[in-house]
Structure formats: structure tokens, C-alpha cells
Amino acid sequence: MPLYREFETVEQLNAEYNLTVATPDFPAVAASWDRRSEATRQRLDRRLDVPYGPTLAETVDIFPGSPPGGRPGPAVLFVHGGYWMRTTSKQWSYLADGLVPHGITTVVENYALCPEVSVTEIVRQHRAAFAWLWHHADELGIDRDNIVLAGHSAGGHAVAALLGTDWAGRYGLPAQPFRAAIPISGLFDLRPLPYTYLAPYLQLTASEAAALSPELHLPAQLPPTLAAVGTGETAELRRQSRDWAAACRENGLPVEFTPLPGHHFSVLDALADPDGVLARAVLEFVGGPRASRT
């Protein structure tokens, strides 16, 4: 009896979902995040550790895209990955390098990690972060009608969860409060994770994993969305993005599936480079026609 799809053993699933093992020279890759992000914080204007919620982990780092007092401009809310149990906003400051030169304010979310909190609580924190950003847009110099969601890995799951939130019914926001969305190498079906090495950290039951799987709970509407994934990633990570995008399109939702060169972490260079494919996609989204905002 397979554990999930065609996978019959934990070892088979770990080979697909243990991304640190699957990434060539991962220690050097991880060290580069700190080095690049520290350089970004030294170079760019920033407001660090701005609270959006009551706990110490609920903060955002803001890299303004335009001088204070200017006309409100576009923004990206970026949600980092780490399988809900690793890294903080500070490792991902370098992504602002690809967006701030275009006048796009970059907001990097921090959140509590498993196993101290549950994945369900982390999703709540993502929603709180966006609601805070939307309500404080004016004082931050942000056009609240021009906010793009972006997230990587577990942050890609966050993007899909935010897209599926009842913003009007639960938060009193517009039903579609986003300009566009870019989940990068996201996790859209969490059902295999309780059978992997992640189980002791995430402590997901089978029912929770299904309830938290965006592929199983597609929203009625989406803004223009680009689902990106690296061609050098594991087959399961590529399938996750491909299947979610296909399911969305089958339901009439505007999702484009875009494979990009690179492994699970190097694919982020397409956002961190002002001329990268994903940075250019953000620029096109914030300058193009607005999505319906019913």
C-alpha cells in the first residue's frame, strides 16, 4: 500500500522532499543568504523588526522603494521558506535587491516556527501580516491596490493560503486585495509530509495536512498568478507547482506555470536580480492593468 501516490517508503519520499540533501553544496548556499542579506541591509534604506502581531516573531522588515513623502508606490510581500521550521526574515533581505531599484517596496515577513507553533498558526500569522500591511499602507508609502504576493517553498504555500483566504468575510478587506501573486517552488499538497523526516517537527496529522493543502481547496477567484519552479529541483517539487497550476487553470483561474533554470534555492536569483525573470514579472504586474477587485 503506497504511503502517497506511487511512494511506498519513507526513504523514497525523503529523497524528494529533503531539499538540503538534494541541493548541491548546500552549506555554501545557506551561508550566502546571510552574507548577501547583510550587504543588502547595509546598502538599502530599511525598517527592521516592525511588529504586525502580538508575539515577538510577528515582524516584518521593510525596504522602501521610494523616498518618504513621495507618491505611494507598489510593494511585494515576500514570505520565506524553510519548511516552516527554519530561517527568519534576516536571511532573505537580499531579495530586495531585485525590487527596490524598480521603486518597489519590499516587505519580508518573519513568523514563528514549528514545532513551537503549528503550521495552522503560521498560516494565521501570514494572514495577520498581510492585513497589517494593507491597513498601514498609507503610512508606509505603499499603494494598497498594488501589492504583489511572493513566497518561496513553504512561503509558496503561504502565497496559496493567502490567495484562498476569505478576506471580505473574515477581515473586512476587498475580496481580492492583491495585484498579483508569485509562488516560487511552492508546496501545495502537504499530504506526503507526515511520512517524511519532517514529521517530528511539523506534527501534522493526515487530516490537518489535507486541510492545509491549497491544491485541494482552490479559491473562486485569483489575481494574475505566476507559479515558478526550478528545472533542477526534485521531481516532486516540480510536480507540486505544475499540478497546482494545472488544477487552477482547469477551474478557470489565471495561473501561469513557469519553469526556470536552477535548483530549489538558486531559482530565487530570478527575483533578487533587477533584470531577473521574476523581478521583471513583478514590474509588469504592478504596471499593468489591475485585476478585478470585487
Order of alpha helices (4+ residues) and beta strands (2+ residues): alpha-alpha-alpha-beta-beta-beta-beta-alpha-beta-alpha-alpha-beta-alpha-alpha-beta-alpha-beta-alpha-alpha
